[in-house]
Structures are given as C-alpha cells and as structure tokens.
C-alpha cells in the first residue's frame, strides 16, 4: 500500500508524455492526463455524484437506444487531442463508435464524445471542471455539462457559444446531439430525492 502511495505521488508531481501515461497500470479512482502533461486523479464519487451519474445514463440511454441514436458510458477513458480524460458520463452517437469486427463496443475510444458530463464531488474544484469543459468543446465535444449538486446548477458549454448557467426550471437542451432531448435542472436534482414508499 505504501509503495502504491509513493508511486502515485511521484506520478502526480511530474509531467510525462501521453504514451508514458497510457502505459501506467489502471487505478481507482482513475488517473487522467491533462493536455499540459500533468497527471491528476479523479475524485472518489460520493452518493449524490453516483445518483446523478446513474440518472443521466438512464435518461440518455432510454432516449437514445430505442432510436438507435446514442449510448451513454460511465467513467469511460477517452483519449483525444493529446489528453486522456474520464468524463463522469460520455455520450457517443452510435454512428461515431468504432465498433469491433464482431460488432461489439471497443475498449479504446479515441474520438471526442458528443456529450461530456462532469459532476461536482465534495472538495472538488469547480474551476477545474469548468476549465475541462471549455477544453472539451474546443476539441470536438459538441456539448459539455458541469452539474453541481451542491449549488443545484448546471453550466452548459457549446463550441463558439458563451456558457450558460442553468437553475430550477431552466431547460438543459441536448437537441444539438439528441434531437428532442430536453429536461429541466429541477428534474435533474429531483433524482436525489427519496421516492415515496
């Protein structure tokens, strides 16, 4: 355990190439490679984070799969534009997935997701997720969301459009990628409430 801690600290303090990073063994929570060569570790998800992640995957899959349109992936490593990130939810249009010869989902995703969703965890820097979302849309992601369960807000990012801070009855419009898919911020955070017995 101690050797693992020492190795992790050494990795996080130095810069490396993307190729060196991709040779590192997998860790939980996942390590990520920033565009500047910095290695960071994802925050360990807590209850609100996990509930929102599960809900976004259910909403998107229940909308996208029957239409043969898109799939939502939790904690999927995406390697593109010189970085290796693990968005909390990565959404890919089915026609952009590099299916294997056996028509199965591939292990490696080297195209930017169509939608990247990041959910704020306790003690996590919101600015780091905002910076990441700006980078996402500058590098091919069509829509990025920063979902903050503590502020009860969602910030929506799109390329060449000013970010929008959304609250309560504001609509999260993903129709640019998923035609017809909309939900309110209130609906998102209602997923944190206990259902009546």
TAZI-V639627 format. One record per residue. RES is the residue in three letters. PHI is phi in degrees with one decimal (none if undefined). Layout:
RES:PHI + RES:PHI
//
This chain:
UNK:none + UNK:-63.2 + UNK:-60.9 + UNK:-64.4 + UNK:-62.3 + UNK:-63.4 + UNK:-62.2 + UNK:-60.8 + UNK:-63.1 + UNK:-64.1 + UNK:-63.4 + UNK:-69.6 + UNK:-91.3 + UNK:-119.3 + UNK:-92.9 + UNK:-148.9 + UNK:-82.6 + UNK:-60.8 + UNK:-62.2 + UNK:-62.5 + UNK:-60.4 + UNK:-67.4 + UNK:-84.1 + UNK:-66.2 + UNK:-68.6 + UNK:-64.8 + UNK:-132.1 + UNK:-124.5 + UNK:-60.4 + UNK:-64.3 + UNK:-85.6 + UNK:-128.4 + UNK:-113.8 + UNK:-76.5 + UNK:-57.9 + UNK:-87.9 + UNK:93.0 + UNK:-78.9 + UNK:-104.3 + UNK:-128.6 + UNK:-109.9 + UNK:-61.0 + UNK:-72.5 + UNK:-72.3 + UNK:-69.3 + UNK:-109.3 + UNK:-57.4 + UNK:-62.6 + UNK:-57.0 + UNK:-63.8 + UNK:-64.2 + UNK:-68.6 + UNK:-59.8 + UNK:-59.3 + UNK:-64.7 + UNK:-59.9 + UNK:-63.5 + UNK:-62.9 + UNK:-61.7 + UNK:-69.4 + UNK:-67.7 + UNK:-68.7 + UNK:-86.2 + UNK:-80.9 + UNK:-69.0 + UNK:-61.2 + UNK:-89.7 + UNK:53.0 + UNK:-107.6 + UNK:-153.4 + UNK:-129.7 + UNK:-107.5 + UNK:-120.9 + UNK:-85.5 + UNK:50.2 + UNK:-94.6 + UNK:-68.9 + UNK:-118.6 + UNK:-119.7 + UNK:-159.4 + UNK:51.9 + UNK:80.8 + UNK:-133.1 + UNK:-134.9 + UNK:-110.0 + UNK:-125.5 + UNK:-59.6 + UNK:-60.0 + UNK:-138.0 + UNK:-115.0 + UNK:-111.3 + UNK:-122.6 + UNK:-63.0 + UNK:-59.3 + UNK:-75.3 + UNK:-105.2 + UNK:-83.2 + UNK:-83.9 + UNK:-57.2 + UNK:-73.6 + UNK:-59.9 + UNK:-91.6 + UNK:59.0 + UNK:-114.7 + UNK:-63.6 + UNK:-76.1 + UNK:-78.7 + UNK:-105.9 + UNK:-115.6 + UNK:-116.9 + UNK:-111.3 + UNK:-63.9 + UNK:-63.6 + UNK:-73.8 + UNK:-133.9 + UNK:-122.0 + UNK:-116.9 + UNK:-116.9 + UNK:-114.5 + UNK:-69.9 + UNK:-105.8 + UNK:-56.6 + UNK:66.7 + UNK:-92.6 + UNK:-73.5 + UNK:-64.4 + UNK:-59.6 + UNK:-64.9 + UNK:-74.8 + UNK:-64.9 + UNK:-57.9 + UNK:-62.9 + UNK:-65.4 + UNK:-61.0 + UNK:-61.8 + UNK:-52.4 + UNK:-72.3 + UNK:-75.5 + UNK:-123.1 + UNK:107.3 + UNK:-75.7 + UNK:-74.5 + UNK:-138.4 + UNK:-129.8 + UNK:-122.9 + UNK:-111.7 + UNK:-105.6 + UNK:-114.8 + UNK:-69.3 + UNK:-88.4 + UNK:-97.6 + UNK:54.5 + UNK:-137.1 + UNK:-132.1 + UNK:-106.9 + UNK:-103.9 + UNK:-117.7 + UNK:-140.3 + UNK:-62.3 + UNK:60.6 + UNK:-132.2 + UNK:-62.1 + UNK:-58.7 + UNK:-120.6 + UNK:-89.7 + UNK:-117.0 + UNK:-144.0 + UNK:47.5 + UNK:-90.9 + UNK:-61.6 + UNK:-95.9 + UNK:-90.2 + UNK:-101.8 + UNK:-107.1 + UNK:-65.5 + UNK:-58.7 + UNK:-106.9 + UNK:-117.9 + UNK:-51.9 + UNK:95.0 + UNK:-89.5 + UNK:-144.3 + UNK:-151.5 + UNK:-91.4 + UNK:-60.1 + UNK:-59.1 + UNK:-60.3 + UNK:-59.2 + UNK:-79.3 + UNK:-63.3 + UNK:-65.2 + UNK:-86.9 + UNK:-84.7 + UNK:-72.9 + UNK:-74.9 + UNK:-64.9 + UNK:-77.0
//
